[in-house]
């Protein structure tokens, strides 16, 4: 007898259907064979499953068992096939009616006593099951809150194999989990505030423009000038995640097994700040079985790289393609995997190795060749992908001792939200999320310049030797500045401010 039932595997952040075929023959010598390009964790399921069956008092007659995981050409990994394999064996032995499995997807790891343990990647599988109009999805209790994020799908979460078998056999009813209640997202309670930053009004203005358009930022200044303090307050002025963005982020954390124990939807924009000793694979993603890196964990949020020139050059160069395309493509000989990586890059660096080049109160001890080598750690193509280069000078005592730090995060966030609302209205639900994602025909349409603007841009290109990519980023920033002033068209003053926000192009630092 051959029993067919469905589960799923994960590639990148998306699930694909896996059909389990269990051939149960009570003739010949007993044995167990699994085919279908199963990795070690899947092949080991046999021992876990049979121990769990014994613990739950299921006695299967001796048989020659063959299990096929289709499609056979795709690698299967993880412990999520334990539960469907156990259920398939029970159905093949006649303990569970086969017709009760129609339209159901199952996933979950089995402990040796039959308890169901949570697995990673359940949210992509739930979205796949909903897309294929499945009758329901059976998951471990620890994955229930994650699975119900796929609204419109019946999710069942039995405690163990025995209760799952009783439910599928029709002996014990099991109610589907309550659907996820989606409420309007609000800004998280902020523990830090831009009002705490004394002085640095130019840097705060640059960060506000960057937040309004989703632009990448490089902060340059001496030690103690407040670069890290500014960067860590950027999330307090970003708009909250909408439901679709939250699903995108949650899928990444689900696949990586990094969701909190309660498995709830990620509602706060990620802020990732890896140390400069991070490896290329940990930053961008990879491995023998490709997994997401820090740039993907920062999707729809902020990736903060402090002491940027101290990172490995190969790691920084690996960022170039994800920063340009918004995805990290991990290629292997047999296949390639794509992870989302649409984040804001915020980086900080000193102007030289000692940190005091150009500081009027400290003498720089670096030789010219040392400064040149330090700057050479950042390639031109990488800097081209950073929209805003802003100087963060040392704070004067008069500013430091002042009672107020200027505008609060709440005030700045309102201005950012107003600019983002203009962009959402312009692009619609199927367009770019923000101005930083403009390209091609949309860039030409929405960033058109008048005669004065073309003349100013021509002057900037000739004097600053801007590349075509840098020109496009200046135009996107100018569009954002115009949106913050609710101007329908880019004016020369918007373009001038956008050019002024790239101090490295002007050679001022």
C-alpha positions in Angstrom: 0.0 0.0 0.0 1.3 3.5 -0.9 0.2 6.5 1.2 0.8 10.0 0.0 0.9 13.1 2.2 2.4 16.6 2.0 5.0 18.6 3.9 7.4 21.2 2.7 11.0 22.2 2.5 12.6 25.7 2.5 14.9 27.2 0.0 16.0 30.8 0.7 13.0 32.3 2.5 10.3 30.5 0.5 8.9 27.0 0.9 8.3 24.4 -1.8 6.0 21.4 -1.5 7.4 18.0 -0.7 5.2 14.9 -1.3 6.0 11.9 1.0 5.2 8.5 -0.5 5.2 5.7 2.0 5.2 2.2 0.5 4.3 -0.4 3.2 4.7 -4.0 2.1 4.1 -6.9 4.5 5.9 -9.4 2.3 9.6 -10.3 2.2 12.2 -9.3 4.7 11.4 -6.2 6.9 13.5 -3.1 6.1 13.5 0.6 5.8 14.7 2.7 2.8 14.5 6.4 2.3 15.1 8.0 -1.1 14.7 11.5 -2.5 18.0 13.4 -1.8 17.6 13.5 2.0 20.3 15.2 4.1 21.5 13.6 7.4 18.9 15.2 9.7 16.1 13.8 7.4 17.7 10.3 7.2 18.0 10.2 11.0 14.2 10.7 11.3 13.7 6.9 11.0 15.2 6.3 14.5 13.3 9.2 16.1 10.0 8.2 14.5 10.1 4.5 15.5 11.1 5.5 19.1 8.2 8.0 19.2 5.8 5.3 17.9 6.8 2.9 20.6 6.5 5.5 23.3 3.0 6.3 22.1 2.1 2.5 22.2 1.7 2.2 18.4 2.8 -1.3 17.2 3.4 -1.6 13.5 3.4 -5.0 11.9 6.8 -5.9 10.3 7.1 -4.7 6.8 9.4 -3.6 4.0 9.1 0.2 4.0 10.2 2.5 1.3 9.8 6.3 1.7 10.2 8.7 -1.2 10.5 12.4 -0.8 9.5 14.1 -4.1 10.7 16.0 -6.0 13.7 13.7 -5.8 16.1 16.3 -7.4 15.7 18.8 -4.5 17.7 18.4 -1.3 15.6 18.0 1.9 17.0 19.2 5.1 15.8 19.6 8.7 13.8 17.7 11.2 10.4 18.8 10.0 9.7 15.6 8.1 9.5 13.6 11.4 5.7 14.1 11.9 4.6 13.5 8.3 6.7 10.3 8.2 5.2 9.0 11.4 1.7 9.8 10.2 2.4 8.2 6.8 3.5 5.0 8.6 0.3 5.0 10.7 -1.8 5.5 7.7 -0.1 2.8 5.7 -0.6 0.4 8.7 -4.3 1.2 8.7 -4.4 3.1 12.0 -5.2 6.4 10.4 -7.7 6.6 7.5 -5.9 7.8 4.4 -8.8 10.0 3.3 -8.4 12.1 6.5 -5.0 13.2 5.2 -6.4 14.8 2.0 -5.5 18.4 1.7 -3.4 18.5 4.9 0.2 19.7 5.3 2.3 18.4 8.2 5.6 19.4 9.8 7.3 19.0 13.1 10.1 17.3 14.9 9.4 14.3 17.2 11.2 13.7 20.5 11.8 10.1 21.6 8.7 10.2 23.9 6.4 11.4 21.1 6.3 15.1 22.0 6.2 17.6 19.1 9.1 20.0 19.0 9.1 23.3 17.0 11.1 23.6 13.8 12.3 26.5 11.7 10.7 27.8 8.5 7.0 27.2 9.5 5.8 30.6 8.3 6.9 30.1 4.7 5.3 26.6 4.7 2.1 28.1 6.1 2.0 30.7 3.3 2.6 27.9 0.8 -0.2 25.8 2.2 -2.5 28.8 2.0 -1.5 29.5 -1.6 -2.2 25.9 -2.5 -5.6 26.0 -0.8 -4.8 23.3 1.7 -7.4 22.1 4.1 -5.1 22.7 7.1 -1.6 22.7 8.5 -0.5 20.5 11.4 2.4 22.0 13.4 4.0 21.6 16.9 2.5 23.8 19.6 5.6 26.0 19.6 5.0 26.9 16.0 1.3 27.6 16.3 1.6 31.4 16.8 3.9 31.6 13.8 1.7 29.5 11.5 -1.5 31.5 12.1 0.3 34.6 10.6 -0.8 33.1 7.3 -4.4 34.3 7.6 -7.0 32.2 5.9 -5.5 28.8 6.8 -6.7 26.3 9.5 -3.8 25.6 11.8 -3.8 22.6 14.2 -1.2 22.2 17.0 -1.5 18.8 18.8 0.8 18.3 21.8 2.2 15.0 20.8 2.1 12.2 18.2 -0.7 10.3 20.1 -3.0 13.3 20.1 -2.2 14.1 16.5 -3.0 10.5 15.5 -6.3 10.6 17.5 -7.3 13.8 15.7 -6.4 12.5 12.3 -8.3 9.3 13.0 -11.4 11.2 14.0 -11.4 9.9 17.5 -10.6 13.2 19.2 -11.7 16.7 17.9 -9.0 19.4 17.7 -10.0 23.0 17.1 -7.9 25.1 14.8 -5.9 27.9 16.4 -7.5 31.4 16.5 -6.4 33.6 13.6 -3.8 36.3 14.1 -5.3 39.6 15.3 -3.8 42.3 13.1 -3.8 45.7 14.7 -2.5 49.0 13.5 1.2 49.1 14.2 2.4 51.8 16.4 5.9 53.1 17.0 7.8 51.1 19.7 8.4 52.7 23.1 11.7 54.4 22.6 14.5 54.1 25.1 16.6 56.6 23.3 15.8 60.0 21.7 17.4 62.4 19.3 16.7 65.1 21.9 19.5 63.6 23.9 22.0 64.5 21.2 23.5 67.9 21.8 24.6 69.8 18.8 25.2 68.0 15.5 22.2 69.6 13.8 23.6 69.0 10.3 24.1 65.3 11.0 20.5 65.0 12.5 19.1 66.7 9.4 21.1 64.3 7.2 19.7 61.3 9.1 16.2 62.7 8.9 16.5 63.0 5.1 17.9 59.4 5.0 15.0 58.1 7.1 12.5 59.9 4.9 13.8 58.2 1.7 15.4 55.0 3.0 18.9 56.2 1.9 22.3 54.8 3.0 24.4 57.0 5.3 28.1 57.3 6.2 29.0 59.3 9.3 32.6 60.6 9.4 34.1 62.2 12.5 36.6 62.0 15.3 36.2 59.7 18.3 33.5 60.9 20.8 31.7 63.1 18.3 28.5 61.1 18.6 28.5 59.0 15.5 27.3 55.8 17.2 24.9 57.8 19.4 23.3 59.3 16.2 23.1 55.9 14.4 21.4 54.1 17.3 18.7 56.7 17.4 17.8 56.4 13.7 15.2 53.6 14.3 13.3 56.0 16.5 12.3 58.1 13.5 11.6 55.3 11.0 8.0 54.5 10.2 6.6 51.3 11.7 6.4 48.1 9.7 3.2 47.5 7.8 1.8 43.9 7.9 3.3 42.8 4.5 6.8 44.2 5.5 6.4 42.5 8.9 5.7 39.2 7.1 8.8 39.6 5.0 11.0 40.2 8.0 9.4 37.4 10.0 9.9 34.9 7.2 13.7 35.5 7.4 13.9 35.0 11.1 11.6 32.0 10.8 13.9 30.3 8.3 16.9 31.0 10.4 15.2 29.8 13.6 15.7 33.1 15.3 12.0 33.9 16.2 11.4 34.4 19.9 9.9 31.4 21.8 6.4 32.7 21.4 6.9 33.0 17.6 5.1 36.3 17.2 5.2 38.6 14.2 8.2 40.9 14.1 6.6 44.4 14.4 9.7 46.5 15.0 12.2 47.4 12.3 15.4 45.4 12.8 18.6 47.1 13.9 21.7 45.0 13.4 25.1 46.1 14.5 27.7 43.4 13.9 31.3 43.7 15.1 34.0 44.5 12.6 35.5 41.1 13.0 32.5 39.5 11.3 33.2 37.1 8.4 32.0 37.5 4.9 29.5 34.6 5.2 28.1 36.0 8.5 27.6 39.4 7.0 26.1 38.6 3.6 25.0 35.0 4.0 26.2 31.6 2.7 27.5 28.3 4.1 27.3 24.8 2.7 23.6 24.9 3.3 23.0 28.7 2.6 21.7 30.7 5.4 20.9 34.5 5.7 23.5 36.9 6.9 23.3 40.1 8.9 22.3 42.2 5.9 19.2 39.9 5.5 18.4 40.1 9.2 18.4 43.9 8.7 15.8 43.6 5.9 13.4 46.6 6.1 15.5 47.9 8.9 19.0 49.3 9.6 22.4 47.6 9.2 24.9 49.6 11.3 28.6 49.1 10.6 30.7 51.0 13.2 34.4 51.6 12.4 33.7 50.8 8.7 37.3 50.7 7.5 38.1 48.0 10.1 35.8 45.5 8.4 37.4 43.0 6.1 37.7 44.4 2.6 36.3 41.2 1.1 33.2 41.5 3.4 32.7 45.1 2.4 33.0 44.4 -1.3 30.5 41.6 -0.8 28.0 44.2 0.3 28.0 45.9 -3.1 25.5 43.7 -4.9 23.0 43.5 -2.0 23.1 47.2 -1.5 22.4 47.8 -5.2 19.7 45.2 -5.8 18.1 44.7 -2.4 18.8 40.9 -2.4 21.7 38.7 -1.4 22.3 35.9 -4.0 24.2 32.9 -2.7 25.4 30.8 -5.6 26.6 27.2 -5.3 27.6 24.7 -7.9 24.2 22.9 -7.9 21.9 25.8 -7.0 21.6 29.4 -5.9 19.5 30.9 -3.1 18.2 34.5 -2.9 17.6 36.2 0.5 15.9 39.6 0.8 18.4 42.4 1.8 16.6 45.7 1.4 17.9 47.6 4.3 19.4 51.0 5.2 23.1 50.9 5.6 24.4 53.3 8.3 28.1 53.3 8.7 30.5 55.3 10.9 34.3 55.9 10.5 37.1 58.1 11.7 38.7 60.4 9.1 42.1 58.8 9.7 43.7 56.0 11.8 44.3 58.2 14.8 40.9 59.7 14.3 41.8 63.4 14.5 42.5 64.5 11.0 40.9 67.9 10.5 40.0 68.3 14.1 40.9 71.9 15.2 41.4 70.8 18.9 43.6 67.7 18.4 46.7 67.2 16.3 46.6 64.4 13.8 49.6 62.0 14.2 49.0 60.1 10.9 51.3 60.4 7.9 49.8 61.2 4.5 50.4 57.6 3.3 48.7 56.2 6.4 45.6 58.3 5.7 45.7 57.2 2.1 45.9 53.5 3.0 43.1 54.0 5.6 40.8 55.6 3.0 41.7 53.0 0.4 40.1 50.3 2.5 36.8 51.7 1.2 36.5 51.3 -2.5 35.0 53.8 -4.9 32.2 51.5 -5.9 31.2 50.9 -2.3 31.1 54.6 -1.5 29.1 55.2 -4.7 26.4 53.1 -3.1 26.1 55.3 0.0 23.8 58.2 -0.7 24.8 60.5 2.3 28.3 61.2 3.5 28.0 63.6 6.4 30.7 65.1 8.7 30.2 64.7 12.4 32.6 67.2 14.0 33.6 67.2 17.7 30.9 68.9 19.8 31.8 72.3 21.2 31.3 72.7 25.0 28.7 75.4 24.5 26.5 72.8 22.6 27.3 70.0 25.0 26.3 72.1 28.1 23.1 73.5 26.4 19.9 72.5 28.1 18.1 71.2 24.9 19.3 68.9 22.2 16.9 70.2 19.6 14.0 68.3 18.0 12.9 65.1 19.6 12.5 61.8 17.9 8.7 62.2 18.0 8.9 65.5 16.1 11.4 64.1 13.5 9.3 60.9 13.1 6.2 63.0 12.2 8.1 64.7 9.4 9.5 61.4 8.2 6.0 59.8 8.2 4.6 62.7 6.2 7.3 62.3 3.5 6.8 58.5 3.4 3.1 59.1 3.0 3.8 61.2 -0.1 5.9 58.4 -1.5 3.3 55.8 -0.9 0.7 57.9 -2.6 3.0 58.4 -5.6 4.1 54.8 -6.1 1.0 52.9 -5.0 0.9 49.5 -3.3 2.9 47.7 -6.0 5.6 50.3 -6.5 8.9 51.0 -4.6 8.7 51.3 -0.8 10.7 54.5 -0.8 12.7 56.9 -3.0 15.9 55.0 -2.4 14.5 52.1 -4.5 13.7 54.3 -7.6 15.3 53.2 -10.8 14.8 53.1 -14.5 11.8 54.8 -16.0 10.4 55.7 -12.5 13.6 57.6 -11.7 13.3 59.6 -14.9 9.6 60.3 -14.4 9.7 61.3 -10.7 13.1 63.0 -10.6 12.8 65.2 -13.7 14.8 68.5 -13.5 14.0 71.9 -15.0 16.6 74.0 -16.9 18.2 75.3 -13.7 18.3 71.9 -12.2 20.1 70.4 -15.3 22.6 73.3 -15.2 23.3 72.7 -11.5 23.6 69.0 -12.0 26.0 69.4 -14.9 28.2 71.7 -12.8 28.2 69.2 -10.0 29.2 66.3 -12.3 32.0 68.2 -13.9 33.5 69.6 -10.7 33.0 66.6 -8.4 33.5 63.9 -11.1 30.3 62.1 -10.1 29.6 58.7 -11.5 26.3 57.8 -13.2 25.4 55.9 -10.0 26.2 58.8 -7.8 24.1 61.1 -10.0 21.1 58.8 -9.6 21.6 58.8 -5.8 21.7 62.6 -5.8 18.5 62.7 -7.7 16.8 60.3 -5.3 17.9 62.4 -2.3 16.7 65.5 -4.0 13.3 63.9 -4.5 13.2 63.0 -0.8 14.1 66.6 0.2 11.3 67.9 -2.1 8.9 65.4 -0.5 9.7 66.7 2.9 8.7 70.1 1.8 5.7 68.8 -0.1 7.0 70.2 -3.3 5.6 68.5 -6.5 8.9 69.0 -8.4 12.6 69.0 -7.6 13.9 72.6 -7.3 17.5 73.8 -7.5 17.7 74.2 -3.7 16.7 70.5 -3.2 19.4 69.4 -5.6 22.0 71.7 -4.0 21.3 70.2 -0.6 21.5 66.7 -2.0 24.9 67.4 -3.5 26.0 69.0 -0.2 25.2 65.8 1.7 28.0 64.0 -0.1 31.1 65.5 1.5 33.5 62.9 0.3 32.7 63.8 -3.3 33.6 67.4 -2.4 36.9 66.2 -0.8 36.1 68.1 2.4 37.0 65.3 4.9 
